[in-house]
Amino acid sequence: MKGTKAKVEQKQVAEKKAAKRKPANEAQAKRQMKKEKKAKKDPNKPKRPPSAFFVFLDEFRKEYKKANPTANSVSAVGKAGGEKWRTMSDGDKAPFVAKAEKKKAEYEKSLSSYNKQQDASPEEVAEESDKSKSEINDEEDDESGEEDDE
């Protein structure tokens, strides 16, 4: 009896060790730690806005594809775009900077509304989502109607 009990305990210990197996080297250990620390991304969170260069690159990519239809390399488009961006003056970059600032302002608005939703209690969010837009507009009309009567 003693021998079988000891074997069962050894198997259990071996299974526990297998479950908590250490990585083979430091690089794997670091990757494993990063995975554990990394928080899950919220799919509803607004994406960060592109910089002026990426706004430029979006338009440049279309032009480059028309001029060079056989060029399929992403790196070739990126290098050509980077070269052109470096040679552009500040005046030439101004429209792209303005578009980037506009997108940044939109992002900040959407981010603030997102953060308000995160801070709000789930009951408030559920109450707002239950109301349709027409009901909300009706309430606003009622409020404005009361002001006209006074």
Helices and strands as residue ranges (DSSP letters): H 2-19, H 26-37, H 52-67, H 74-87, H 90-119, H 122-130, H 133-149
